[in-house]
Amino acid sequence: MSAVGVASRTFPARMLRKAIVLALAMTGLVAVVAGCAAPPPKVDARARDRVALSAELLDIADLGASRFQSMFLKYATSNTPRDQVARLALVRNEAVANMRTIALGNDPGRDLIDMYVWSCAATHVCHHRNVVLANLIPDICGETYEPIRLRVQQVAKEWIAPDRLARIDLAIDTFLDKHPDMMTAALFRMVDLKERLDPAEQPTEVFQPDDSMFSPVTDAARQLEQTRITAQQMLWMLARMPTAAGWEAQAEVALALTSEEVKALRADMSALQQHVGELSSSVDALGSTLGGDAGLRGVMREAFVRGGLVMLGLVVAGTVGALLVVRAARRGD
């Protein structure tokens, strides 16, 4: 067979293979372009990762710290009584510490529920405390607890299933109806709500572990998430530790300055200052009587001169007496 015959049979086969490859490439390109042009698939909020929710909780804690510090500065720089300002500092420190403790947990899903429970209970306590003890601290509920509660509710609606959130609300309302006279929420979380509610009063499945707000992940992915959460929380807390320590010292000093001992010392200092003022007035009056400053200086100068002459006379007399004693002793020898 001639070379021309072989080439005539091979050429169409090569062209066919190239045509097939080109067709496949064009098909893939069209699919990619169509995929880019199509709208992105809708992602359920519950499919987000735990790191994002942990960051949301840290932001809520920062919001609370900012709100409480703003109210403290407002009343500390006004004519508010010192004892109320001191107690306001304690309330600020306790509330911020509670939010930070919850936000720094190791399970963002459970931590969000705890933050939700605490914000509702703390808001109720604040309003009740203002009614019962109106002069304990200034009314800060509308500027602190209320916006924090609204922010937590907003985040909870994005992450928690509506039916479960409704059961949690029912549990909180049931508890507050049974304990309307709470004076402090402290570190009030879901576990505290469960312990203080009778089993018959607990809404169905509220207290069962449920991580359905997150998409299923492998153990390796969950470990990676936890590592990122821990690193994020450590950097966040390290940046806020100096401020937290300063607030604690500030509250202790403010509280100490309102103690009975300090009040008594202030009263003594005021009395001493009054006595010093009276003495100054007496000296001024004496100077005016003696002819002003010149007359007073003259009297003082004369007093010093006369006192000096008397002292000089005593020294001379003592010296002469000592000489006489020495001479008498020598004569006796």
Phi and psi restraints in degrees (value plus and minus 20) as a CYANA .aco file:
   2 SER   PHI     -96.8   -56.8
   2 SER   PSI     140.6   180.6
   3 ALA   PHI     -84.4   -44.4
   3 ALA   PSI     -50.1   -10.1
   4 VAL   PHI     -86.8   -46.8
   4 VAL   PSI     -59.2   -19.2
   5 GLY   PHI     -84.4   -44.4
   5 GLY   PSI     -60.7   -20.7
   6 VAL   PHI     -83.6   -43.6
   6 VAL   PSI     -63.8   -23.8
   7 ALA   PHI     -83.8   -43.8
   7 ALA   PSI     -55.2   -15.2
   8 SER   PHI     -88.6   -48.6
   8 SER   PSI     -51.0   -11.0
   9 ARG   PHI    -102.4   -62.4
   9 ARG   PSI     -49.4    -9.4
  10 THR   PHI     -98.7   -58.7
  10 THR   PSI     -54.5   -14.5
  11 PHE   PHI     -81.6   -41.6
  11 PHE   PSI     -67.3   -27.3
  12 PRO   PHI     -82.5   -42.5
  12 PRO   PSI     -53.4   -13.4
  13 ALA   PHI     -85.6   -45.6
  13 ALA   PSI     -62.3   -22.3
  14 ARG   PHI     -85.3   -45.3
  14 ARG   PSI     -62.1   -22.1
  15 MET   PHI     -83.8   -43.8
  15 MET   PSI     -56.3   -16.3
  16 LEU   PHI     -85.9   -45.9
  16 LEU   PSI     -61.7   -21.7
  17 ARG   PHI     -84.2   -44.2
  17 ARG   PSI     -62.2   -22.2
  18 LYS   PHI     -83.9   -43.9
  18 LYS   PSI     -58.3   -18.3
  19 ALA   PHI     -84.5   -44.5
  19 ALA   PSI     -60.4   -20.4
  20 ILE   PHI     -84.0   -44.0
  20 ILE   PSI     -66.7   -26.7
  21 VAL   PHI     -80.2   -40.2
  21 VAL   PSI     -63.4   -23.4
  22 LEU   PHI     -83.4   -43.4
  22 LEU   PSI     -59.8   -19.8
  23 ALA   PHI     -84.4   -44.4
  23 ALA   PSI     -62.6   -22.6
  24 LEU   PHI     -83.4   -43.4
  24 LEU   PSI     -61.9   -21.9
  25 ALA   PHI     -82.6   -42.6
  25 ALA   PSI     -62.9   -22.9
  26 MET   PHI     -84.3   -44.3
  26 MET   PSI     -58.5   -18.5
  27 THR   PHI     -82.4   -42.4
  27 THR   PSI     -64.0   -24.0
  28 GLY   PHI     -83.8   -43.8
  28 GLY   PSI     -59.8   -19.8
  29 LEU   PHI     -84.0   -44.0
  29 LEU   PSI     -62.8   -22.8
  30 VAL   PHI     -82.1   -42.1
  30 VAL   PSI     -59.4   -19.4
  31 ALA   PHI     -85.4   -45.4
  31 ALA   PSI     -61.3   -21.3
  32 VAL   PHI     -83.8   -43.8
  32 VAL   PSI     -65.7   -25.7
  33 VAL   PHI     -82.3   -42.3
  33 VAL   PSI     -60.7   -20.7
  34 ALA   PHI     -85.4   -45.4
  34 ALA   PSI     -57.7   -17.7
  35 GLY   PHI     -86.7   -46.7
  35 GLY   PSI     -57.8   -17.8
  36 CYS   PHI     -89.9   -49.9
  36 CYS   PSI     -55.4   -15.4
  37 ALA   PHI     -96.2   -56.2
  37 ALA   PSI     -45.9    -5.9
  38 ALA   PHI     -91.4   -51.4
  38 ALA   PSI     130.1   170.1
  39 PRO   PHI     -84.7   -44.7
  39 PRO   PSI     126.8   166.8
  40 PRO   PHI     -85.9   -45.9
  40 PRO   PSI     128.5   168.5
  41 PRO   PHI     -85.5   -45.5
  41 PRO   PSI     124.9   164.9
  42 LYS   PHI     -93.7   -53.7
  42 LYS   PSI     105.2   145.2
  43 VAL   PHI    -119.6   -79.6
  43 VAL   PSI     106.8   146.8
  44 ASP   PHI     -86.0   -46.0
  44 ASP   PSI     120.7   160.7
  45 ALA   PHI     -80.7   -40.7
  45 ALA   PSI     -49.2    -9.2
  46 ARG   PHI     -93.9   -53.9
  46 ARG   PSI     -29.3    10.7
  47 ALA   PHI    -109.7   -69.7
  47 ALA   PSI     -18.8    21.2
  48 ARG   PHI     -90.6   -50.6
  48 ARG   PSI     143.6   183.6
  49 ASP   PHI    -108.7   -68.7
  49 ASP   PSI     145.7   185.7
  50 ARG   PHI     -91.1   -51.1
  50 ARG   PSI     -45.8    -5.8
  51 VAL   PHI     -84.2   -44.2
  51 VAL   PSI     -61.9   -21.9
  52 ALA   PHI     -84.1   -44.1
  52 ALA   PSI     -60.9   -20.9
  53 LEU   PHI     -87.9   -47.9
  53 LEU   PSI     -57.8   -17.8
  54 SER   PHI     -80.2   -40.2
  54 SER   PSI     -60.9   -20.9
  55 ALA   PHI     -84.5   -44.5
  55 ALA   PSI     -56.7   -16.7
  56 GLU   PHI     -81.5   -41.5
  56 GLU   PSI     -62.6   -22.6
  57 LEU   PHI     -86.0   -46.0
  57 LEU   PSI     -58.8   -18.8
  58 LEU   PHI     -84.6   -44.6
  58 LEU   PSI     -57.4   -17.4
  59 ASP   PHI     -84.1   -44.1
  59 ASP   PSI     -58.4   -18.4
  60 ILE   PHI     -84.3   -44.3
  60 ILE   PSI     -61.1   -21.1
  61 ALA   PHI     -82.8   -42.8
  61 ALA   PSI     -58.4   -18.4
  62 ASP   PHI     -86.5   -46.5
  62 ASP   PSI     -59.2   -19.2
  63 LEU   PHI     -79.9   -39.9
  63 LEU   PSI     -64.5   -24.5
  64 GLY   PHI     -83.2   -43.2
  64 GLY   PSI     -63.6   -23.6
  65 ALA   PHI     -81.4   -41.4
  65 ALA   PSI     -61.8   -21.8
  66 SER   PHI     -84.6   -44.6
  66 SER   PSI     -63.2   -23.2
  67 ARG   PHI     -83.1   -43.1
  67 ARG   PSI     -68.0   -28.0
  68 PHE   PHI     -87.6   -47.6
  68 PHE   PSI     -59.7   -19.7
  69 GLN   PHI     -85.4   -45.4
  69 GLN   PSI     -58.1   -18.1
  70 SER   PHI     -81.9   -41.9
  70 SER   PSI     -63.3   -23.3
  71 MET   PHI     -87.8   -47.8
  71 MET   PSI     -57.6   -17.6
  72 PHE   PHI     -83.0   -43.0
  72 PHE   PSI     -66.4   -26.4
  73 LEU   PHI     -84.1   -44.1
  73 LEU   PSI     -55.8   -15.8
  74 LYS   PHI     -80.6   -40.6
  74 LYS   PSI     -66.3   -26.3
  75 TYR   PHI    -106.0   -66.0
  75 TYR   PSI     -45.6    -5.6
  76 ALA   PHI     -90.4   -50.4
  76 ALA   PSI     -46.0    -6.0
  77 THR   PHI    -119.8   -79.8
  77 THR   PSI      -7.0    33.0
  78 SER   PHI    -133.6   -93.6
  78 SER   PSI    -186.7  -146.7
  79 ASN   PHI    -109.8   -69.8
  79 ASN   PSI       1.5    41.5
  80 THR   PHI     -85.2   -45.2
  80 THR   PSI     117.4   157.4
  81 PRO   PHI     -73.7   -33.7
  81 PRO   PSI     125.0   165.0
  82 ARG   PHI     -80.7   -40.7
  82 ARG   PSI     -57.5   -17.5
  83 ASP   PHI     -87.6   -47.6
  83 ASP   PSI     -54.5   -14.5
  84 GLN   PHI     -88.5   -48.5
  84 GLN   PSI     -58.6   -18.6
  85 VAL   PHI     -84.7   -44.7
  85 VAL   PSI     -59.9   -19.9
  86 ALA   PHI     -83.9   -43.9
  86 ALA   PSI     -64.1   -24.1
  87 ARG   PHI     -88.0   -48.0
  87 ARG   PSI     -52.8   -12.8
  88 LEU   PHI     -83.8   -43.8
  88 LEU   PSI     -57.2   -17.2
  89 ALA   PHI     -83.2   -43.2
  89 ALA   PSI     -59.6   -19.6
  90 LEU   PHI     -85.9   -45.9
  90 LEU   PSI     -61.9   -21.9
  91 VAL   PHI     -83.1   -43.1
  91 VAL   PSI     -62.2   -22.2
  92 ARG   PHI     -78.4   -38.4
  92 ARG   PSI     -69.2   -29.2
  93 ASN   PHI     -83.0   -43.0
  93 ASN   PSI     -61.2   -21.2
  94 GLU   PHI     -86.7   -46.7
  94 GLU   PSI     -66.0   -26.0
  95 ALA   PHI     -83.5   -43.5
  95 ALA   PSI     -65.4   -25.4
  96 VAL   PHI     -85.8   -45.8
  96 VAL   PSI     -59.6   -19.6
  97 ALA   PHI     -84.0   -44.0
  97 ALA   PSI     -59.2   -19.2
  98 ASN   PHI     -83.7   -43.7
  98 ASN   PSI     -65.4   -25.4
  99 MET   PHI     -83.9   -43.9
  99 MET   PSI     -61.0   -21.0
 100 ARG   PHI     -88.8   -48.8
 100 ARG   PSI     -57.1   -17.1
 101 THR   PHI     -83.0   -43.0
 101 THR   PSI     -63.1   -23.1
 102 ILE   PHI     -87.3   -47.3
 102 ILE   PSI     -63.7   -23.7
 103 ALA   PHI     -86.1   -46.1
 103 ALA   PSI     -44.4    -4.4
 104 LEU   PHI    -113.2   -73.2
 104 LEU   PSI      -1.2    38.8
 105 GLY   PHI     -91.2   -51.2
 105 GLY   PSI     156.5   196.5
 106 ASN   PHI    -124.8   -84.8
 106 ASN   PSI     -13.6    26.4
 107 ASP   PHI    -156.8  -116.8
 107 ASP   PSI      74.3   114.3
 108 PRO   PHI     -77.6   -37.6
 108 PRO   PSI     -54.1   -14.1
 109 GLY   PHI     -82.6   -42.6
 109 GLY   PSI     -69.9   -29.9
 110 ARG   PHI     -87.8   -47.8
 110 ARG   PSI     -56.0   -16.0
 111 ASP   PHI     -84.8   -44.8
 111 ASP   PSI     -56.7   -16.7
 112 LEU   PHI     -83.5   -43.5
 112 LEU   PSI     -61.6   -21.6
 113 ILE   PHI     -84.5   -44.5
 113 ILE   PSI     -61.4   -21.4
 114 ASP   PHI     -82.6   -42.6
 114 ASP   PSI     -62.1   -22.1
 115 MET   PHI     -84.1   -44.1
 115 MET   PSI     -56.9   -16.9
 116 TYR   PHI     -84.1   -44.1
 116 TYR   PSI     -67.7   -27.7
 117 VAL   PHI     -82.8   -42.8
 117 VAL   PSI     -65.6   -25.6
 118 TRP   PHI     -83.2   -43.2
 118 TRP   PSI     -64.0   -24.0
 119 SER   PHI     -83.4   -43.4
 119 SER   PSI     -57.8   -17.8
 120 CYS   PHI     -88.9   -48.9
 120 CYS   PSI     -66.3   -26.3
 121 ALA   PHI     -86.1   -46.1
 121 ALA   PSI     -61.5   -21.5
 122 ALA   PHI     -86.3   -46.3
 122 ALA   PSI     -57.1   -17.1
 123 THR   PHI     -85.1   -45.1
 123 THR   PSI     -62.7   -22.7
 124 HIS   PHI     -81.2   -41.2
 124 HIS   PSI     -65.1   -25.1
 125 VAL   PHI     -82.3   -42.3
 125 VAL   PSI     -61.6   -21.6
 126 CYS   PHI     -80.5   -40.5
 126 CYS   PSI     -68.2   -28.2
 127 HIS   PHI     -84.5   -44.5
 127 HIS   PSI     -61.4   -21.4
 128 HIS   PHI     -85.5   -45.5
 128 HIS   PSI     -60.2   -20.2
 129 ARG   PHI     -84.5   -44.5
 129 ARG   PSI     -57.8   -17.8
 130 ASN   PHI     -85.7   -45.7
 130 ASN   PSI     -50.2   -10.2
 131 VAL   PHI     -95.0   -55.0
 131 VAL   PSI     -64.1   -24.1
 132 VAL   PHI     -98.4   -58.4
 132 VAL   PSI     -63.5   -23.5
 133 LEU   PHI    -144.2  -104.2
 133 LEU   PSI      58.5    98.5
 134 ALA   PHI     -86.3   -46.3
 134 ALA   PSI     -48.7    -8.7
 135 ASN   PHI    -119.3   -79.3
 135 ASN   PSI      -8.2    31.8
 136 LEU   PHI     -90.9   -50.9
 136 LEU   PSI     -74.8   -34.8
 137 ILE   PHI    -161.6  -121.6
 137 ILE   PSI     142.8   182.8
 138 PRO   PHI     -82.5   -42.5
 138 PRO   PSI     136.4   176.4
 139 ASP   PHI     -95.4   -55.4
 139 ASP   PSI      85.5   125.5
 140 ILE   PHI    -137.6   -97.6
 140 ILE   PSI     -11.8    28.2
 141 CYS   PHI     -79.3   -39.3
 141 CYS   PSI     -65.0   -25.0
 142 GLY   PHI     -89.5   -49.5
 142 GLY   PSI     -38.8     1.2
 143 GLU   PHI    -123.2   -83.2
 143 GLU   PSI     -29.4    10.6
 144 THR   PHI    -145.7  -105.7
 144 THR   PSI     -94.4   -54.4
 145 TYR   PHI     -84.7   -44.7
 145 TYR   PSI     -59.0   -19.0
 146 GLU   PHI     -82.9   -42.9
 146 GLU   PSI     -72.6   -32.6
 147 PRO   PHI     -84.2   -44.2
 147 PRO   PSI     -50.5   -10.5
 148 ILE   PHI     -86.2   -46.2
 148 ILE   PSI     -64.5   -24.5
 149 ARG   PHI     -81.7   -41.7
 149 ARG   PSI     -62.3   -22.3
 150 LEU   PHI     -84.4   -44.4
 150 LEU   PSI     -59.1   -19.1
 151 ARG   PHI     -86.2   -46.2
 151 ARG   PSI     -61.6   -21.6
 152 VAL   PHI     -84.5   -44.5
 152 VAL   PSI     -61.4   -21.4
 153 GLN   PHI     -81.8   -41.8
 153 GLN   PSI     -59.3   -19.3
 154 GLN   PHI     -81.6   -41.6
 154 GLN   PSI     -65.3   -25.3
 155 VAL   PHI     -87.7   -47.7
 155 VAL   PSI     -59.2   -19.2
 156 ALA   PHI     -83.3   -43.3
 156 ALA   PSI     -57.4   -17.4
 157 LYS   PHI     -86.4   -46.4
 157 LYS   PSI     -45.1    -5.1
 158 GLU   PHI    -100.8   -60.8
 158 GLU   PSI     -44.5    -4.5
 159 TRP   PHI    -134.7   -94.7
 159 TRP   PSI     -46.9    -6.9
 160 ILE   PHI    -123.9   -83.9
 160 ILE   PSI     117.6   157.6
 161 ALA   PHI     -80.0   -40.0
 161 ALA   PSI     120.9   160.9
 162 PRO   PHI     -76.9   -36.9
 162 PRO   PSI     -59.8   -19.8
 163 ASP   PHI     -87.3   -47.3
 163 ASP   PSI     -58.2   -18.2
 164 ARG   PHI     -91.2   -51.2
 164 ARG   PSI     -58.3   -18.3
 165 LEU   PHI     -82.7   -42.7
 165 LEU   PSI     -56.8   -16.8
 166 ALA   PHI     -85.1   -45.1
 166 ALA   PSI     -57.9   -17.9
 167 ARG   PHI     -87.6   -47.6
 167 ARG   PSI     -57.4   -17.4
 168 ILE   PHI     -85.1   -45.1
 168 ILE   PSI     -62.6   -22.6
 169 ASP   PHI     -79.2   -39.2
 169 ASP   PSI     -61.2   -21.2
 170 LEU   PHI     -83.0   -43.0
 170 LEU   PSI     -60.8   -20.8
 171 ALA   PHI     -85.0   -45.0
 171 ALA   PSI     -61.3   -21.3
 172 ILE   PHI     -85.6   -45.6
 172 ILE   PSI     -66.6   -26.6
 173 ASP   PHI     -82.0   -42.0
 173 ASP   PSI     -59.8   -19.8
 174 THR   PHI     -82.7   -42.7
 174 THR   PSI     -63.0   -23.0
 175 PHE   PHI     -85.9   -45.9
 175 PHE   PSI     -64.9   -24.9
 176 LEU   PHI     -87.4   -47.4
 176 LEU   PSI     -50.4   -10.4
 177 ASP   PHI     -87.5   -47.5
 177 ASP   PSI     -54.7   -14.7
 178 LYS   PHI    -100.2   -60.2
 178 LYS   PSI     -45.5    -5.5
 179 HIS   PHI    -149.7  -109.7
 179 HIS   PSI      49.6    89.6
 180 PRO   PHI     -97.1   -57.1
 180 PRO   PSI     -33.3     6.7
 181 ASP   PHI    -121.9   -81.9
 181 ASP   PSI       4.1    44.1
 182 MET   PHI     -81.7   -41.7
 182 MET   PSI     115.3   155.3
 183 MET   PHI    -127.2   -87.2
 183 MET   PSI     -34.0     6.0
 184 THR   PHI    -172.4  -132.4
 184 THR   PSI     118.0   158.0
 185 ALA   PHI    -108.4   -68.4
 185 ALA   PSI     -46.2    -6.2
 186 ALA   PHI      28.4    68.4
 186 ALA   PSI    -161.8  -121.8
 187 LEU   PHI    -112.1   -72.1
 187 LEU   PSI      53.8    93.8
 188 PHE   PHI    -113.4   -73.4
 188 PHE   PSI      93.6   133.6
 189 ARG   PHI    -144.1  -104.1
 189 ARG   PSI    -197.2  -157.2
 190 MET   PHI     -80.5   -40.5
 190 MET   PSI     -57.9   -17.9
 191 VAL   PHI     -85.5   -45.5
 191 VAL   PSI     -55.2   -15.2
 192 ASP   PHI     -89.4   -49.4
 192 ASP   PSI     -57.3   -17.3
 193 LEU   PHI     -82.4   -42.4
 193 LEU   PSI     -60.7   -20.7
 194 LYS   PHI     -86.7   -46.7
 194 LYS   PSI     -61.6   -21.6
 195 GLU   PHI     -87.0   -47.0
 195 GLU   PSI     -48.3    -8.3
 196 ARG   PHI    -120.2   -80.2
 196 ARG   PSI     -17.0    23.0
 197 LEU   PHI    -127.1   -87.1
 197 LEU   PSI     118.5   158.5
 198 ASP   PHI     -86.4   -46.4
 198 ASP   PSI     126.7   166.7
 199 PRO   PHI     -74.1   -34.1
 199 PRO   PSI     -54.9   -14.9
 200 ALA   PHI     -90.9   -50.9
 200 ALA   PSI     -39.1     0.9
 201 GLU   PHI    -112.9   -72.9
 201 GLU   PSI     -27.5    12.5
 202 GLN   PHI    -102.2   -62.2
 202 GLN   PSI     103.3   143.3
 203 PRO   PHI     -80.0   -40.0
 203 PRO   PSI     129.4   169.4
 204 THR   PHI     -79.0   -39.0
 204 THR   PSI     111.4   151.4
 205 GLU   PHI      45.3    85.3
 205 GLU   PSI      -9.4    30.6
 206 VAL   PHI     -87.2   -47.2
 206 VAL   PSI     -60.0   -20.0
 207 PHE   PHI    -118.3   -78.3
 207 PHE   PSI      -5.7    34.3
 208 GLN   PHI    -106.3   -66.3
 208 GLN   PSI     121.7   161.7
 209 PRO   PHI     -82.3   -42.3
 209 PRO   PSI     110.5   150.5
 210 ASP   PHI    -167.8  -127.8
 210 ASP   PSI      95.6   135.6
 211 ASP   PHI    -132.2   -92.2
 211 ASP   PSI       8.5    48.5
 212 SER   PHI     -90.7   -50.7
 212 SER   PSI     -29.1    10.9
 213 MET   PHI     -95.6   -55.6
 213 MET   PSI     -26.3    13.7
 214 PHE   PHI    -137.3   -97.3
 214 PHE   PSI     130.7   170.7
 215 SER   PHI     -96.4   -56.4
 215 SER   PSI     128.2   168.2
 216 PRO   PHI     -82.2   -42.2
 216 PRO   PSI     117.9   157.9
 217 VAL   PHI    -155.1  -115.1
 217 VAL   PSI     143.5   183.5
 218 THR   PHI     -96.3   -56.3
 218 THR   PSI     147.0   187.0
 219 ASP   PHI     -82.0   -42.0
 219 ASP   PSI     -58.3   -18.3
 220 ALA   PHI     -85.1   -45.1
 220 ALA   PSI     -62.4   -22.4
 221 ALA   PHI     -85.8   -45.8
 221 ALA   PSI     -59.0   -19.0
 222 ARG   PHI     -84.9   -44.9
 222 ARG   PSI     -59.3   -19.3
 223 GLN   PHI     -84.6   -44.6
 223 GLN   PSI     -59.4   -19.4
 224 LEU   PHI     -84.5   -44.5
 224 LEU   PSI     -61.7   -21.7
 225 GLU   PHI     -79.8   -39.8
 225 GLU   PSI     -65.0   -25.0
 226 GLN   PHI     -84.6   -44.6
 226 GLN   PSI     -56.7   -16.7
 227 THR   PHI     -83.6   -43.6
 227 THR   PSI     -63.4   -23.4
 228 ARG   PHI     -85.3   -45.3
 228 ARG   PSI     -59.5   -19.5
 229 ILE   PHI     -83.2   -43.2
 229 ILE   PSI     -65.3   -25.3
 230 THR   PHI     -82.6   -42.6
 230 THR   PSI     -64.3   -24.3
 231 ALA   PHI     -83.4   -43.4
 231 ALA   PSI     -62.1   -22.1
 232 GLN   PHI     -82.0   -42.0
 232 GLN   PSI     -63.0   -23.0
 233 GLN   PHI     -88.7   -48.7
 233 GLN   PSI     -58.5   -18.5
 234 MET   PHI     -83.9   -43.9
 234 MET   PSI     -67.5   -27.5
 235 LEU   PHI     -82.5   -42.5
 235 LEU   PSI     -59.2   -19.2
 236 TRP   PHI     -83.9   -43.9
 236 TRP   PSI     -66.2   -26.2
 237 MET   PHI     -91.8   -51.8
 237 MET   PSI     -58.7   -18.7
 238 LEU   PHI     -80.3   -40.3
 238 LEU   PSI     -54.8   -14.8
 239 ALA   PHI     -91.7   -51.7
 239 ALA   PSI     -38.3     1.7
 240 ARG   PHI    -130.5   -90.5
 240 ARG   PSI     -25.8    14.2
 241 MET   PHI     -82.3   -42.3
 241 MET   PSI     -64.0   -24.0
 242 PRO   PHI     -79.6   -39.6
 242 PRO   PSI     -61.0   -21.0
 243 THR   PHI     -85.2   -45.2
 243 THR   PSI     -61.9   -21.9
 244 ALA   PHI     -82.2   -42.2
 244 ALA   PSI     -62.2   -22.2
 245 ALA   PHI     -84.0   -44.0
 245 ALA   PSI     -60.5   -20.5
 246 GLY   PHI     -83.9   -43.9
 246 GLY   PSI     -58.8   -18.8
 247 TRP   PHI     -85.3   -45.3
 247 TRP   PSI     -59.6   -19.6
 248 GLU   PHI     -83.2   -43.2
 248 GLU   PSI     -64.6   -24.6
 249 ALA   PHI     -84.3   -44.3
 249 ALA   PSI     -60.2   -20.2
 250 GLN   PHI     -81.0   -41.0
 250 GLN   PSI     -63.7   -23.7
 251 ALA   PHI     -86.1   -46.1
 251 ALA   PSI     -61.2   -21.2
 252 GLU   PHI     -84.6   -44.6
 252 GLU   PSI     -62.2   -22.2
 253 VAL   PHI     -85.1   -45.1
 253 VAL   PSI     -64.3   -24.3
 254 ALA   PHI     -82.6   -42.6
 254 ALA   PSI     -58.3   -18.3
 255 LEU   PHI     -90.0   -50.0
 255 LEU   PSI     -58.8   -18.8
 256 ALA   PHI     -84.8   -44.8
 256 ALA   PSI     -55.4   -15.4
 257 LEU   PHI     -90.3   -50.3
 257 LEU   PSI     -32.9     7.1
 258 THR   PHI    -119.9   -79.9
 258 THR   PSI     -15.8    24.2
 259 SER   PHI     -91.6   -51.6
 259 SER   PSI     142.8   182.8
 260 GLU   PHI     -86.1   -46.1
 260 GLU   PSI     -55.9   -15.9
 261 GLU   PHI     -84.0   -44.0
 261 GLU   PSI     -63.5   -23.5
 262 VAL   PHI     -87.1   -47.1
 262 VAL   PSI     -57.6   -17.6
 263 LYS   PHI     -82.8   -42.8
 263 LYS   PSI     -61.1   -21.1
 264 ALA   PHI     -85.2   -45.2
 264 ALA   PSI     -60.2   -20.2
 265 LEU   PHI     -84.1   -44.1
 265 LEU   PSI     -59.8   -19.8
 266 ARG   PHI     -82.7   -42.7
 266 ARG   PSI     -60.0   -20.0
 267 ALA   PHI     -83.3   -43.3
 267 ALA   PSI     -62.7   -22.7
 268 ASP   PHI     -83.0   -43.0
 268 ASP   PSI     -61.7   -21.7
 269 MET   PHI     -84.7   -44.7
 269 MET   PSI     -56.9   -16.9
 270 SER   PHI     -85.8   -45.8
 270 SER   PSI     -60.8   -20.8
 271 ALA   PHI     -84.6   -44.6
 271 ALA   PSI     -61.8   -21.8
 272 LEU   PHI     -82.8   -42.8
 272 LEU   PSI     -62.0   -22.0
 273 GLN   PHI     -82.7   -42.7
 273 GLN   PSI     -56.6   -16.6
 274 GLN   PHI     -86.2   -46.2
 274 GLN   PSI     -61.9   -21.9
 275 HIS   PHI     -83.8   -43.8
 275 HIS   PSI     -60.4   -20.4
 276 VAL   PHI     -83.9   -43.9
 276 VAL   PSI     -58.7   -18.7
 277 GLY   PHI     -83.7   -43.7
 277 GLY   PSI     -60.8   -20.8
 278 GLU   PHI     -85.3   -45.3
 278 GLU   PSI     -60.4   -20.4
 279 LEU   PHI     -82.8   -42.8
 279 LEU   PSI     -61.5   -21.5
 280 SER   PHI     -82.2   -42.2
 280 SER   PSI     -59.9   -19.9
 281 SER   PHI     -84.9   -44.9
 281 SER   PSI     -59.7   -19.7
 282 SER   PHI     -83.5   -43.5
 282 SER   PSI     -61.5   -21.5
 283 VAL   PHI     -85.1   -45.1
 283 VAL   PSI     -61.2   -21.2
 284 ASP   PHI     -82.6   -42.6
 284 ASP   PSI     -60.6   -20.6
 285 ALA   PHI     -85.5   -45.5
 285 ALA   PSI     -60.2   -20.2
 286 LEU   PHI     -84.1   -44.1
 286 LEU   PSI     -61.1   -21.1
 287 GLY   PHI     -82.9   -42.9
 287 GLY   PSI     -60.3   -20.3
 288 SER   PHI     -84.9   -44.9
 288 SER   PSI     -59.0   -19.0
 289 THR   PHI     -85.4   -45.4
 289 THR   PSI     -54.9   -14.9
 290 LEU   PHI    -110.6   -70.6
 290 LEU   PSI     -12.5    27.5
 291 GLY   PHI      83.0   123.0
 291 GLY   PSI      12.0    52.0
 292 GLY   PHI      62.1   102.1
 292 GLY   PSI    -181.6  -141.6
 293 ASP   PHI     -85.6   -45.6
 293 ASP   PSI     -57.4   -17.4
 294 ALA   PHI     -84.7   -44.7
 294 ALA   PSI     -64.0   -24.0
 295 GLY   PHI     -84.2   -44.2
 295 GLY   PSI     -60.9   -20.9
 296 LEU   PHI     -84.1   -44.1
 296 LEU   PSI     -62.2   -22.2
 297 ARG   PHI     -83.9   -43.9
 297 ARG   PSI     -56.7   -16.7
 298 GLY   PHI     -84.1   -44.1
 298 GLY   PSI     -64.0   -24.0
 299 VAL   PHI     -82.6   -42.6
 299 VAL   PSI     -63.2   -23.2
 300 MET   PHI     -85.7   -45.7
 300 MET   PSI     -58.9   -18.9
 301 ARG   PHI     -85.5   -45.5
 301 ARG   PSI     -61.6   -21.6
 302 GLU   PHI     -84.8   -44.8
 302 GLU   PSI     -59.1   -19.1
 303 ALA   PHI     -83.7   -43.7
 303 ALA   PSI     -61.4   -21.4
 304 PHE   PHI     -85.7   -45.7
 304 PHE   PSI     -59.9   -19.9
 305 VAL   PHI     -84.4   -44.4
 305 VAL   PSI     -66.7   -26.7
 306 ARG   PHI     -85.1   -45.1
 306 ARG   PSI     -59.5   -19.5
 307 GLY   PHI     -84.8   -44.8
 307 GLY   PSI     -56.6   -16.6
 308 GLY   PHI     -85.7   -45.7
 308 GLY   PSI     -60.7   -20.7
 309 LEU   PHI     -84.2   -44.2
 309 LEU   PSI     -61.4   -21.4
 310 VAL   PHI     -82.1   -42.1
 310 VAL   PSI     -65.3   -25.3
 311 MET   PHI     -83.2   -43.2
 311 MET   PSI     -57.4   -17.4
 312 LEU   PHI     -85.4   -45.4
 312 LEU   PSI     -59.1   -19.1
 313 GLY   PHI     -83.9   -43.9
 313 GLY   PSI     -61.0   -21.0
 314 LEU   PHI     -84.5   -44.5
 314 LEU   PSI     -58.2   -18.2
 315 VAL   PHI     -85.8   -45.8
 315 VAL   PSI     -62.8   -22.8
 316 VAL   PHI     -83.5   -43.5
 316 VAL   PSI     -64.5   -24.5
 317 ALA   PHI     -82.7   -42.7
 317 ALA   PSI     -60.1   -20.1
 318 GLY   PHI     -85.9   -45.9
 318 GLY   PSI     -58.1   -18.1
 319 THR   PHI     -86.6   -46.6
 319 THR   PSI     -64.6   -24.6
 320 VAL   PHI     -82.5   -42.5
 320 VAL   PSI     -62.6   -22.6
 321 GLY   PHI     -81.9   -41.9
 321 GLY   PSI     -59.5   -19.5
 322 ALA   PHI     -85.9   -45.9
 322 ALA   PSI     -58.2   -18.2
 323 LEU   PHI     -84.2   -44.2
 323 LEU   PSI     -61.6   -21.6
 324 LEU   PHI     -83.1   -43.1
 324 LEU   PSI     -59.9   -19.9
 325 VAL   PHI     -84.2   -44.2
 325 VAL   PSI     -61.5   -21.5
 326 VAL   PHI     -83.0   -43.0
 326 VAL   PSI     -63.9   -23.9
 327 ARG   PHI     -83.1   -43.1
 327 ARG   PSI     -61.8   -21.8
 328 ALA   PHI     -83.4   -43.4
 328 ALA   PSI     -56.1   -16.1
 329 ALA   PHI     -88.1   -48.1
 329 ALA   PSI     -58.1   -18.1
 330 ARG   PHI     -85.8   -45.8
 330 ARG   PSI     -60.6   -20.6
 331 ARG   PHI     -83.2   -43.2
 331 ARG   PSI     -54.8   -14.8
 332 GLY   PHI     -85.5   -45.5
 332 GLY   PSI     -50.9   -10.9
